[in-house]
Amino acid sequence: MTPSRSSKTGTGSPWDGEFARYFDERAHSLRATAYLLCGDWHQAEDITQAALLKLYLAWPRLSRHDALDGYARKIVLRTFLSEHRRVWRKREKLTDALPDVPGETNGTEQEMLVRHALSGIAPKQRAVLVLRYFEDLSVEETATALGCSTGNVKSQGARGLATLRKRLGPHFSELALSGAHDDGR
């Protein structure tokens, strides 16, 4: 995934260099967020590319480049949610096994368990969990990113956590204990 330049003239827009720098610094992080949302590296790549294209098209109109990370994250999130709203979208079957992705590390067994459990949670609940616990946003920041109330974030988060606990089953207590131990609690 690389930003493209205009092929007809050999030069791009005046803001291409600035966007290319942002792209180089943030594309990997945005892709990781997209992966947490959708659970598939190929779909995460598609979501990230679509989001970065939208960001590129809006770039000349953006006045606050200091707030780009939140804006880009919001575009990734809305692209993901939009994909899951489409009725005609081909539904994939969930399996117990995570696919191997060349060039990507799957992480620890605990991370794989959590990612697999996340894949079965409703998209909006998953978005809340990813923004709150992986992106470390506050309730208010999550509400802003999702365009909803803080109460909605809290209820979606509570439902999502309950579903996550249920999906993790006996592994939940192991993960909770190791997380508490890692935090020094």
C-alpha positions as CSV (number, residue, x, y, z in Angstrom):
1,M,0.0,0.0,0.0
2,T,1.7,3.2,-1.2
3,P,0.4,6.6,-2.1
4,S,0.2,7.2,-5.8
5,R,1.3,10.2,-7.8
6,S,-0.2,11.6,-10.9
7,S,1.1,9.5,-13.8
8,K,0.2,11.9,-16.6
9,T,2.4,14.9,-15.5
10,G,4.9,13.1,-13.3
11,T,4.0,15.5,-10.5
12,G,1.2,15.4,-8.0
13,S,-0.8,17.9,-6.0
14,P,1.0,20.6,-3.9
15,W,0.0,18.6,-0.8
16,D,1.3,15.2,-2.0
17,G,4.6,15.4,0.0
18,E,2.8,16.3,3.2
19,F,0.2,13.5,2.7
20,A,3.0,11.0,1.8
21,R,4.8,11.8,5.1
22,Y,1.5,11.3,7.0
23,F,0.9,8.1,5.1
24,D,4.4,6.7,5.8
25,E,4.0,7.5,9.5
26,R,0.4,6.3,10.1
27,A,-0.7,3.7,7.5
28,H,0.6,0.8,9.6
29,S,-1.2,2.0,12.7
30,L,-4.5,2.6,10.8
31,R,-4.2,-0.9,9.3
32,A,-3.7,-2.4,12.7
33,T,-6.9,-0.7,13.9
34,A,-8.8,-1.9,10.8
35,Y,-7.6,-5.4,11.5
36,L,-8.8,-5.3,15.1
37,L,-12.2,-4.1,13.8
38,C,-12.6,-6.7,11.0
39,G,-10.3,-9.6,12.0
40,D,-9.0,-10.1,8.5
41,W,-5.7,-8.7,7.2
42,H,-6.9,-8.5,3.6
43,Q,-10.2,-6.7,4.5
44,A,-8.1,-4.4,6.9
45,E,-5.9,-3.5,3.9
46,D,-9.0,-2.7,1.8
47,I,-10.5,-0.6,4.6
48,T,-7.3,1.3,5.2
49,Q,-6.8,2.0,1.5
50,A,-10.4,3.3,1.2
51,A,-9.9,5.4,4.3
52,L,-6.6,6.9,3.2
53,L,-8.1,7.7,-0.2
54,K,-10.9,9.6,1.5
55,L,-8.4,11.3,3.7
56,Y,-6.3,12.3,0.6
57,L,-9.3,13.7,-1.2
58,A,-10.2,15.8,1.9
59,W,-6.6,16.8,2.6
60,P,-6.7,20.3,1.0
61,R,-9.8,21.2,3.0
62,L,-8.4,20.1,6.3
63,S,-7.3,23.1,8.4
64,R,-6.2,21.3,11.5
65,H,-3.4,18.8,10.6
66,D,-2.7,18.4,14.3
67,A,-6.0,16.5,14.7
68,L,-5.4,14.2,11.7
69,D,-5.0,11.0,13.7
70,G,-8.5,11.2,15.2
71,Y,-10.0,12.1,11.8
72,A,-8.2,9.3,10.1
73,R,-9.3,6.8,12.8
74,K,-12.9,8.0,12.4
75,I,-12.7,7.4,8.6
76,V,-11.3,3.9,9.2
77,L,-14.1,3.2,11.7
78,R,-16.9,4.5,9.5
79,T,-15.6,2.6,6.5
80,F,-15.6,-0.6,8.5
81,L,-19.2,0.1,9.8
82,S,-20.3,1.0,6.3
83,E,-19.0,-2.3,5.0
84,H,-21.0,-4.2,7.7
85,R,-24.3,-2.4,6.9
86,R,-24.4,-3.5,3.3
87,V,-27.0,-6.1,2.8
88,W,-25.4,-7.5,-0.4
89,R,-22.1,-8.0,1.3
90,K,-20.9,-11.6,1.1
91,R,-21.0,-13.2,4.6
92,E,-18.0,-15.2,5.7
93,K,-18.3,-18.2,7.9
94,L,-16.5,-18.0,11.2
95,T,-14.2,-20.9,12.0
96,D,-12.2,-22.0,15.1
97,A,-8.9,-21.5,13.2
98,L,-7.3,-18.2,12.4
99,P,-5.8,-18.1,8.9
100,D,-2.0,-17.8,8.5
101,V,-1.1,-14.5,6.8
102,P,2.3,-14.3,5.2
103,G,4.5,-11.6,6.7
104,E,2.3,-11.0,9.7
105,T,2.9,-12.2,13.2
106,N,-0.1,-13.7,14.9
107,G,1.1,-12.6,18.4
108,T,0.8,-14.6,21.6
109,E,-1.8,-17.2,22.1
110,Q,-3.7,-14.8,24.4
111,E,-3.8,-12.1,21.7
112,M,-5.0,-14.7,19.1
113,L,-7.8,-15.8,21.5
114,V,-8.9,-12.2,22.0
115,R,-8.8,-11.4,18.3
116,H,-10.8,-14.5,17.5
117,A,-13.4,-13.7,20.2
118,L,-13.6,-10.1,18.9
119,S,-14.5,-11.4,15.4
120,G,-17.9,-12.7,16.7
121,I,-19.0,-9.5,18.3
122,A,-21.5,-7.1,16.6
123,P,-19.6,-4.5,14.5
124,K,-20.7,-1.4,16.6
125,Q,-19.8,-3.2,19.9
126,R,-16.5,-4.3,18.4
127,A,-15.8,-0.7,17.3
128,V,-16.4,0.5,20.8
129,L,-14.1,-2.2,22.3
130,V,-11.4,-1.5,19.8
131,L,-11.5,2.3,20.4
132,R,-11.8,2.1,24.2
133,Y,-9.4,-0.7,25.0
134,F,-7.0,-1.0,22.1
135,E,-6.8,2.7,20.9
136,D,-7.2,3.8,24.6
137,L,-9.8,6.5,23.9
138,S,-12.0,7.9,26.6
139,V,-15.8,7.4,26.5
140,E,-16.2,10.9,25.2
141,E,-13.6,10.5,22.5
142,T,-15.1,7.2,21.4
143,A,-18.6,8.8,21.3
144,T,-17.2,11.6,19.1
145,A,-15.5,9.1,16.8
146,L,-18.7,7.0,16.5
147,G,-21.0,10.0,16.3
148,C,-23.1,8.8,19.1
149,S,-23.8,9.6,22.8
150,T,-21.6,8.6,25.7
151,G,-24.5,6.5,27.0
152,N,-24.5,4.6,23.8
153,V,-20.8,4.0,24.1
154,K,-21.2,2.7,27.6
155,S,-24.1,0.4,26.8
156,Q,-22.4,-0.9,23.6
157,G,-19.2,-1.4,25.5
158,A,-20.9,-3.3,28.3
159,R,-22.7,-5.5,25.8
160,G,-19.5,-6.1,23.9
161,L,-17.5,-7.0,27.0
162,A,-20.3,-9.4,28.1
163,T,-20.2,-11.1,24.7
164,L,-16.4,-11.1,24.8
165,R,-16.4,-12.7,28.2
166,K,-18.9,-15.3,27.0
167,R,-16.9,-16.1,23.8
168,L,-13.7,-16.4,25.8
169,G,-15.3,-18.8,28.2
170,P,-12.8,-20.4,30.5
171,H,-9.9,-18.4,28.9
172,F,-11.4,-15.2,30.3
173,S,-10.2,-15.7,33.9
174,E,-6.7,-16.6,32.6
175,L,-6.5,-13.5,30.5
176,A,-7.9,-11.3,33.3
177,L,-5.4,-12.6,35.7
178,S,-2.4,-12.3,33.3
179,G,-3.6,-8.7,32.5
180,A,-3.7,-7.8,36.1
181,H,-0.3,-9.3,36.7
182,D,1.2,-7.4,33.7
183,D,-0.2,-4.1,35.1
184,G,1.4,-4.8,38.4
185,R,-1.9,-5.0,40.2
